[in-house]
Amino acid sequence: MRVTIAEVAQRAQVSKATVSRVLNGKPDVDATTAQRVRKVIDEIGYVPSARAVGLARGRTRTVAMLAPSLTWPWMGEVLQGIVDELEADGYGLLLYTLNRGPESLNQFANHVSANAFDGLLVVEPPDALHYISTLYRAGLPVVMIDDRGSHPEFPSVTTTNRQGGADVAKHLLAADRRRFAVVTGPPHFGCTQARLDGFRLALAEAGLTLHPDLVVDGDFTQEGGQVAVEKLLASGIPFDAVFAQNDISAVGVLRALREAGRDVPGDVSVVGFDDVPVARQTEPRLTTIRQPAQEMGAAAARMLLSTLEGQPLPDHPLVLPTSLVVRESAP
């Protein structure tokens, strides 16, 4: 049977009104009481319906988006997909970032308490997941736009990072490359491991393995890609292909190879991931895996709008496929 707010109130030894104020982030509940109520909510699994919360909050016809930063290369495409869907349905968008860390999160929390929006789109903020989980359990409709990992507690739109990594390996194998280097993303990003796993699996199917010293940790920056290739060259271990796990680091890879006198693609093939605009501006132009960023944003917005109209949120991720884009860096 569905757990009710009355049961939460009884177990926490408070009134239903107090439970409601905690759920809605009201500031007039002392911290000890609020903590006790949240503990009971977690223990008995109370989840208020999105419809009930909506009726209590009132409708603003505004959706919020929370992102770590707007400087990520594919963020503009995600935003475009979101805005296209929201505007077509008569909704506005409030945009929040975590550029200033806790200060930004506090500002966002104040808007939550003020019921400034009806639902939330999230590009995974690693330092705010616990808080977002609390809002979701309290009944705020939340959809994650997630290219980096798996968070089954949230409805989400994601992409095929593992298959994308496998497609890179298959393309390089078809080009007769056999000595592979990889410049990864940050190790705590879920997509980093997924892309590497897919790459390794495709090599294993061809009877090949990655030399452990040719897998270098990167940070998804141009500088990080350049430093990684300088390390690879200094190792003295030969390689004829580099898989850079995003396009921005691939720019650094290309620069380091050029400065070392290595021809691309004659000596070394280079493949990136994302297909952001810079991939079409490098010299040579970058072969890459296209991540459907605009489609992910649009799909997440549609998912959120559907639940605001009373439809249940799906209990499994919506997965949109990546695709290989072949250009001159790895023909």
C-alpha positions, 0 to 999 in steps of 0.5 A, a space after each residue: 500500500 502507498 505510504 501516506 503523509 499521515 504515516 510520516 507525521 506519526 513516525 516523526 512525531 510532528 503534524 502533517 503540516 510540518 511534513 509538508 513544509 519540510 517537503 516544500 523546503 520551507 525555512 520555518 522548520 528547525 533543522 533537527 525536526 527537518 532532519 528527523 522528518 527526512 530520515 523517516 521519509 527515507 526509511 519508509 519510502 514516502 514519495 508524494 505524487 507529482 500531481 499532488 505536489 503540483 496542486 500544492 505549489 501552483 503552476 508557474 508554467 516555468 521549468 528550471 535547468 541546473 547545470 555545472 557550467 555553460 562552458 561545456 562544448 555541447 551545452 549549447 546544443 542541449 539548451 537549444 533542444 530544451 528551449 525548442 520544446 518548452 517554447 512550443 508548449 508555452 513554458 519558460 526556462 530558468 537557468 541555474 549553474 553551479 559555477 560558484 559552488 555552494 553559493 550557487 546551490 544556495 541561490 538555487 535552493 531559495 528559488 526551490 523554496 519559493 516555488 519558482 518552477 514546476 519541474 527540473 532538468 538536470 545536467 549531472 551536478 556531481 556535488 548536488 546529487 544528494 540535494 536533487 535526490 531529496 527534491 525528487 523524493 519530495 515530489 518535484 518532477 526531475 529529469 536527468 540529462 546524463 552523458 556521464 554515468 548511470 543514476 537509476 533513481 532519476 528518470 533520464 535521457 542518456 546516450 550509448 557511450 559504450 557503443 560509441 567507444 566500440 565504434 571507434 575501435 572498429 573504425 580504426 581496425 578497418 583502417 589497419 591500425 593496430 597500436 592504439 593509445 587512449 586519452 581518457 576523460 576524468 576517471 570519476 565520469 561514468 562515460 569515461 569508463 563506458 567509452 573505454 570499456 566499449 573500445 576494449 571490448 571491440 579490440 578483444 573481439 578482434 583478438 587485440 588488447 590495449 597496452 596499459 601504458 598507452 592509456 593516459 588519464 585526461 581531463 576533457 581539456 585541450 591542454 590535457 589532451 596535449 600533455 597526454 600525448 607528450 607523455 605517450 611520445 616520451 614513453 617510446 612505445 609506438 602507437 598509430 592511433 589515438 582515441 581522445 574521449 572528447 573533441 576538445 582533448 582531441 584538439 590538444 592531441 592533434 597539436 602535440 602530434 603536429 609539434 612532434 612532427 607526426 603526420 595525421 592521419 599518415 603516421 597516427 589516426 585520431 578520433 574524438 567524441 561528441 562532434 561539437 563544432 570545433 571538430 569541423 574546424 581542426 586541421 585535419 578535420 576530426 573524425 569523431 562520435 556524434 553525441 545527439 546533444 540537441 536531441 537529448 535536450 529535446 527528449 528530456 524536455 518532452 519527458 518532463 512536460 509529459 509528467 507535468 501534464 499528469 503522465 507518469 515518469 518512465 522508470 528506465 532511461 531513454 537511450 539515444 544512439 551515438 553515430 560515427 562521423 568520418 573526416 580526414 583525421 581518421 578516414 
